[in-house]
């Protein structure tokens, strides 16, 4: 059962107004592992943030874990001070390393965000029905590896020069070996070059680098 502030009259009215205005969100990414389309976290946030702000709402998400499992709590805040917080969503990463944890956090945040705001994503099946039914607290389905695309995006959908420079700065700051850096790029996009990452992949890659912990 979710937690909430003592009163929720104002946040409830704001959420009703938000859901009356927000539209079904289109897919913007492909998971080649399951040959399926899905809506990325960045795309969901970009599409909903202006409407949330209009109604005095914002969403905050808090990752956690015990070294083996990842948890994500999602809280919806209203400018009145009222709030609603979901039960933690718990997942076990495919790999117990920084890359696996980052992928699991993104996966959990995406589903928690959509569920908390009752978003319509069409036939979104990034996890192919989570590979084992709905996510559970006791025996969660493991998330897939970071989505890969066979062809790089084009034009304005590509990573920016500023993001490329920042990625290399993080690489140097965290003493990431070149081979590991290229492997991380390939895990995110299936591409060999940093310049071939799309915008949503760039955000995910920066998050991956930011949370990287060397052996």
N, C-alpha and C positions, 0 to 999 in steps of 0.2 A: 504494500500500500504506500502511496506517495506521501511525502511530508508537505506541510503548508503553513503559512502564517496564520495567526489567530483569525483574521478576516480575509476573505478572498473576493469580496463583492466587486472591487474595482478591477482586479486582474481578470476576473471571470468575464466582466463586460468587455474588457479590452481584447481578450482572446476570442470571444464571440465575434467581435468586429473584425479582428484579424482573419479568422477563418471564413468570414463572409466575403473577404476581399481577395485573399490569396488564391491563385489558380493552380491547376495541376502543373507540376514542374517536370519539364522534359528531361530526357536522358542526354547526357553529354559525354559519356565514356563507355568503353567496351572492355569486358573481361574475356580475353581469348581462351582462358582455361575452360570456361563453360559456354563460350560462344553466345554471350548474353550482353544486353545493354543495361546500364545502370546510371543513376544520378550521383555525381561526386559530391562530397561534403562542401567543397568550395562553391560549387554551382548552387547548392541548396541555400547556403548562407547569402550569396550574392543576390539570389532571387527573393529571399524573405526579409533580409535585414531592413530595407527601406520601409516595408509595410509594418514590421515590428516597431521600428522607431516612430512611425506615424502614430501608433497607438500606445506609445509610452512603454514598450516592452523590449526586453533584451534577453538573450539566452547565454548562460555560462555553463561550461562543462569542466569537470574535475577528474582527471585520470588518477588512478591509484593502482595498487597491486601488492602482492605478497612475495614477489620473486618468481612465481610460477604462473599466476593468473593476473589478468589485467581487469580492472574495474573502471567504469566511467559513470559518474553521476551527472545528471543534467538538471539545471535549475532555470526556471523562467522567472524573471524579475519584472516588476511593474514600478513606474516612477513614484507610485504612492508608498512604496516600501513593502507592499504585499508580494508574496512569492509562493511558488509551487516547485517542489523538487521530486524527481523520479526516484524509484528504487535503483540501486546500482545495477548496471548491466555487466555481467562477468563473462570473460572469454579467456581461453587458453591459447597463447600464440603458437603458431606452427613451429617456430624456432625460438628457443629461449636466448635470444641475443637482442641487441638494440634495434636491429632492423625488424625482427619479428614483433617486438613490443610496439614499435612505431606503427607497423601495419595494423596490429590488433587495436591499438588506440583509435586510429583513423576509422577503422571498420565499425567499432563500437560507437564512436561519436556520431557517425553518419546515421546509423539506425536509431540511436537514442534521440537525436535531433528531430528526425522525421516523426518518430512516435510521439514525442512530447508535444509537438505542434500539430499533430494529426494531418500531416502533409500527404497529398496524393502524388505518388511517383509513377503511376501507371504500372506496367508489369516489370517492376524493378527486381532483378534476380541476380545480383552480383555474386551472391554466394550459392547460387543454384539451390534455393530453398535451404540455405545455410548448410548444405551437404548432409544435414541430419535433423531436419525439422527446426522449429522455432528455438531461438536462444533461450537457455535456461540458466538459473543461478547455480544449480548443483552439477549439471553435466553439460556445459556450454559447447556449442559447435565451434570448431576451430575456424578462424577466418582464413581466406585464401591469401596467397602472397600478393604484393602490390600489383595492381592491374598493369598489363603491358599492352602496347599498341604496336601493330605490325608496321604502320606507316606513321611518320612524324607529322604533327599538325603543320599548318602553313600560315604564312602571313602574320597577322596580329595575334594569332593564337599561340605563338611561340614564346619561350622564355625571353626575358629582356636582358640587355647587356648588364644592367645594374645587378640583376639577380645572378647572372653568371659570375660576376666579380665577387659577389657576396659568398657564393658557393665555394669559390676558390679560397677566399679568406677563411671560411670555416674549416675547409680542408687543411690549410696550413696551421691554423690555431689549434686544431685537435690532432695534428700529426698523423693524418690519415694517409696511408700508402697509396700510390697511384693505382695499383692493381685493385685495391679495395674500393677506391673511389669510382673506378670504372664499373666494377661489379655492382655497386650500389645504384649507379645510373641505369644499368641494364635491368636490375630488379624492379626499378620504378617504371621504366618505359619500354624495355625491350630494345632500346636504341644504344648505340655505342658512344655517341657524342652528346655532351651536355647541351649543345646548341639545338638539339632536336627535341628537347623536352617541351611539352605544351605548358600553358599557364597553370592549370590545376596540378600537373605533375611537378612543376617547379616549386609550387607551394609545399607539396608533399615531400619533395626532396630536401628543401631547406629545413623542414621540420625534422626530417630524418637525420640530417647533419647536426642540427642543433642538439638533438638528444643522443648523439653518438657518444659512446663510451668505449675507449680502446681496451684491448685485452690486457 
